[in-house]
């Protein structure tokens, strides 16, 4: 007797447990509307609206023209890794070498590599919330459990050791910090960061420090990298960074991690069996960005600062919005719970849907970042479009 069964797609628990990035979901819906000819003011994207600096783009073109299109070392070519190490050595007095650095296809990949190398089944990883959307899913994919340490909005959402200590257990394996933070813009105080480094080191925990938005801090806020303490705690500290935000290179997909050579070697093994090396062309462009002047970065910073200065008070003039002045990055994270219970709005997702449907403005629901009372608004768009978006939001909400 022949038994036949209908073939079906059977996905693993590993992949069923993760979600598509909510920020990408918002972007996709907004782009679908725009493809239909709808004028949408898009406050969703987490990428600069500026072009890649011309000198950096030209370096990529030159790489193609001279035939630099072959494989490189799977962990990135030596000149690029040396330039990354030298940049930190110059700024923080460290003694990093090529062996402390891995370059990959975006900072997100290096976070993934590091987490896969460090987190085992059942390990707990503490993540201050609100948090960047991919941290929890990456920990879960590795078999770990994300444990959230809520940050206090009255303290600008800046992470504190006391909040981390409050959720630590005997299963805690490490901590992930993001400063300046996506979505809140919070910049951790140097004293708190030093205390967290010492706390993690004393308990043999890792500390992953994501500083993707390091150059964009405002109004006297000061960014300090965890790499400052690396020489004293090399087994503890891992720094992850990216070319995407600072140099407007999101599509080039080039990021890096700095850590103990043994951990870099482990991340390199993972990378060698997944993507191998990052694009040789992107590496050439990144090398130019790191070695060149930062005049274009300064121009972007000044534009973000101007937009932020206009946008925060403009949103706070809309009845029901409560918007803090962020320390850094290029996002606002206003509280919008005053609108819950009106016109079918019950949470941040339905609030975002309302704005897209009624105002043709795209924002990202705060639940994606662990805070359902908020939405994320990116000001990585022109001031003209920012003003148009606020006008539309105000008009739509006045009708509630």
Buried (B, 14 or more C-beta within 10 A) or exposed (E): EEEEEEEEEEEEEEEEEEEEBBBBBBBEBBBEBBEEEEEBBBBBBBBBBBEBBEBBBEBBEBBEEEEBEEEBBBBBBEBBBBBBBBBBBEEBEBEBEBBBBBBBBBBBBBBBBBBBBBBEEEBBBBBBBBBBBBBBBBBBBBBBBBBBBBBEBEEBBBBBBEBBBEBBEEEBBBBBBBBBBBBBBBBBBEEBBBBBBBBBBEBEBBBBBBBBBBBBBBEEBEBBBBBBBBEEBBEBBBBBBBBBBBBBBBEBBBBBBBBBBEBBBBBBBBBEEBBBBBBBBBBBBBBBBBBBEBEBBEEBBEBBBEBBEBBBEBBBEBEBBBBBBBBBBBBBBBBBBBBBEBEEBEBBBBBBBBBBEBBBBBBBBBBBBBBBBBBBBBBBBEEEBBBBBBBBBBEBBEEB
